[in-house]
Amino acid sequence: MRLSRDVAGPCLAPGGSVMAVGAFDGLHRGHQALLAEVRERAAVLGCVPVVVSFEPLPRAFFSKEPLPRLSSVREKLQGFAAAGMEHALLLRFNTALTAMSAEDFVRRVLVERLAAREVWVGADFRFGHKRAGDVAMLERMGAESGFKACTMPSVLLDDSRVSASRVRMLLAAGEFAGAAHLLGRPFVIEGRVEYGNQLGRTLGFPTANIHLRQRVSPVQGIFAVRVGLGESECSWPGVASLGVRPTVNEVSEPLLETHLFDFDGDLYGRRMAVEFVAKLRDEQKFDGLDALTAQMDHDARSAREILGMNPVLARA
């Protein structure tokens, strides 16, 4: 899949494109249905299947509070490629883009940059300066410019609309099975293992650390997890903490620390995916390392039991 970032530039699909436009955080079942429709329509019309998205997310750009992300930019792009998109136009959502009128967005992005034949969006899609553009405008301008505007019906599961907001709500409540039902897969955070201060190793619980940096996670606390290393599936059992480490060395940015049960090896520099299976408790501050270590023993036993392992002490 080819990736472009800019509004300006040569036409990316001289033979025409069928495209989906949206934020696509999490690539849940609704997003998957939309991308599948785009891929099928592009095959029928002999066009390139394209996805147009935005980073940062528009909601995050305008929000006064940090917006929890269901997927990183890397995970989102991987999802686009897996869905069969041949080109992704990942526009920088900044002051210049928010000042662009809806009419200019259609002309410059959809027509000139992507030679749109069909444009697929959700029924509530809004775009352009002050969100002035809607589906009706898209249909009107499409008729003038030679493309067809198409809306994708909402995907319903258990009589409720699948949405990123619902997924975030379920994850925050620790309802991982419910979130996975909407996502079409378990919720995972992936990243590259980095060096930490190795305190966990001195306490008998060596951890592989992933720094989330500016990404805001929809989950916080202590969890039973399964881990995938490299391209492997998430199958290795473990216990993980995601938060700011209030007892020791409190950090300003969230840190995902994962202890892999019965693992002996060097993970530094490797990519790792952490699948969240069950929440054990909220993060809390303890009165010293002895109390913290005792709780870590308890958490490890609980995680082992949840994951179908012998709930022995993590430290024999």
Backbone hydrogen bonds, N-H to C=O, Kabsch-Sander energy under -0.5 kcal/mol:
donor,donor_aa,acceptor,acceptor_aa,energy
2,R,86,E,-2.3
4,S,88,A,-2.6
12,L,113,R,-3.4
16,G,13,A,-2.7
17,S,115,A,-1.7
18,V,48,V,-2.1
19,M,118,E,-2.4
20,A,50,V,-1.8
21,V,120,W,-1.8
22,G,52,V,-2.2
26,G,24,F,-0.5
29,R,182,L,-2.5
32,Q,28,H,-2.6
33,A,29,R,-2.1
34,L,30,G,-1.8
35,L,31,H,-2.6
36,A,32,Q,-2.2
37,E,33,A,-1.9
38,V,34,L,-2.1
39,R,35,L,-2.5
40,E,36,A,-2.2
41,R,37,E,-2.6
42,A,38,V,-2.5
43,A,39,R,-1.7
44,V,40,E,-1.9
45,L,41,R,-2.4
46,G,42,A,-1.1
47,C,42,A,-2.4
48,V,16,G,-1.9
50,V,18,V,-2.7
50,V,48,V,-0.5
51,V,87,H,-2.0
52,V,20,A,-3.2
53,S,51,V,-0.5
53,S,89,L,-2.1
55,E,91,L,-2.3
61,F,57,L,-2.2
62,F,58,P,-1.8
63,S,59,R,-1.5
69,R,216,V,-3.4
76,K,72,S,-2.4
77,L,73,V,-2.5
78,Q,74,R,-2.3
79,G,75,E,-2.0
80,F,76,K,-2.1
81,A,77,L,-2.3
82,A,78,Q,-2.4
83,A,79,G,-1.6
84,G,81,A,-1.6
85,M,80,F,-2.1
86,E,49,P,-2.2
87,H,49,P,-1.2
88,A,2,R,-2.7
89,L,51,V,-2.7
90,L,4,S,-2.7
90,L,88,A,-0.8
91,L,53,S,-2.3
91,L,89,L,-1.1
92,R,5,R,-1.0
93,F,55,E,-1.9
93,F,91,L,-0.7
94,N,92,R,-1.3
98,T,94,N,-2.3
99,A,95,T,-1.3
100,M,97,L,-1.1
105,F,101,S,-2.3
106,V,102,A,-2.1
107,R,103,E,-2.4
108,R,104,D,-3.3
109,V,104,D,-0.5
109,V,105,F,-1.9
110,L,105,F,-1.4
111,V,106,V,-2.2
112,E,107,R,-2.6
113,R,108,R,-1.1
114,L,109,V,-0.9
115,A,111,V,-1.6
116,A,110,L,-2.1
117,R,17,S,-3.2
118,E,17,S,-1.3
119,V,148,K,-2.6
120,W,19,M,-3.3
121,V,150,C,-2.2
123,A,152,M,-0.7
125,F,122,G,-1.8
127,F,133,G,-1.7
129,H,100,M,-1.6
131,R,128,G,-2.4
132,A,129,H,-1.4
133,G,127,F,-3.0
138,L,134,D,-2.2
139,E,135,V,-2.6
140,R,136,A,-2.2
141,M,137,M,-3.0
142,G,138,L,-2.1
143,A,139,E,-2.0
144,E,140,R,-1.3
145,S,141,M,-2.0
146,G,142,G,-1.7
147,F,142,G,-1.9
148,K,117,R,-2.4
150,C,119,V,-3.1
152,M,121,V,-2.4
156,L,154,S,-0.5
157,L,160,S,-2.7
160,S,157,L,-1.4
162,V,155,V,-2.9
167,V,163,S,-1.9
168,R,164,A,-2.5
169,M,165,S,-2.1
170,L,166,R,-2.3
171,L,167,V,-2.5
172,A,168,R,-2.4
173,A,169,M,-1.3
174,G,171,L,-1.7
175,E,170,L,-2.9
176,F,174,G,-1.6
179,A,175,E,-2.1
180,A,176,F,-2.5
181,H,177,A,-1.7
182,L,178,G,-1.4
183,L,179,A,-2.5
184,G,180,A,-2.3
185,R,180,A,-0.8
189,I,274,V,-2.1
191,G,272,M,-2.1
193,V,270,R,-2.7
194,E,209,N,-2.7
202,T,198,Q,-1.2
203,L,199,L,-1.4
204,G,201,R,-1.1
205,F,200,G,-3.2
208,A,258,T,-2.9
209,N,194,E,-0.7
209,N,207,T,-0.5
210,I,256,L,-2.6
212,L,210,I,-0.5
212,L,254,P,-1.8
213,R,254,P,-0.6
215,R,212,L,-2.3
217,S,215,R,-0.6
221,G,242,L,-2.3
222,I,281,R,-2.6
223,F,240,A,-2.9
224,A,278,A,-2.7
225,V,238,G,-2.5
226,R,275,E,-2.0
227,V,236,W,-2.8
228,G,273,A,-2.8
230,G,271,R,-2.6
232,S,229,L,-1.9
235,S,227,V,-1.7
235,S,233,E,-1.2
236,W,227,V,-2.4
238,G,225,V,-2.1
239,V,259,H,-2.1
240,A,223,F,-2.7
241,S,257,E,-2.8
242,L,221,G,-2.8
243,G,255,L,-1.8
251,V,244,V,-2.2
255,L,243,G,-2.4
256,L,210,I,-2.7
257,E,241,S,-3.0
257,E,255,L,-0.7
258,T,208,A,-2.1
258,T,256,L,-0.5
259,H,239,V,-3.1
260,L,258,T,-0.6
261,F,237,P,-1.9
261,F,259,H,-0.5
263,F,260,L,-1.2
267,L,265,G,-0.6
269,G,193,V,-2.4
270,R,267,L,-2.3
272,M,191,G,-3.0
273,A,228,G,-2.9
274,V,189,I,-2.8
275,E,226,R,-3.4
275,E,273,A,-0.6
276,F,187,F,-1.9
276,F,274,V,-0.5
277,V,224,A,-2.5
277,V,275,E,-0.6
278,A,224,A,-1.6
280,L,222,I,-3.2
281,R,222,I,-1.2
288,G,286,F,-1.8
292,L,288,G,-1.6
293,T,289,L,-3.0
294,A,290,D,-2.2
295,Q,291,A,-1.9
296,M,292,L,-2.2
297,D,293,T,-2.2
298,H,294,A,-1.9
299,D,295,Q,-2.9
300,A,296,M,-2.5
301,R,297,D,-2.2
302,S,298,H,-2.4
303,A,299,D,-2.7
304,R,300,A,-2.5
305,E,301,R,-2.1
306,I,302,S,-2.4
307,L,303,A,-2.3
308,G,305,E,-1.4
309,M,304,R,-3.6
312,V,310,N,-2.9
316,A,314,A,-0.7
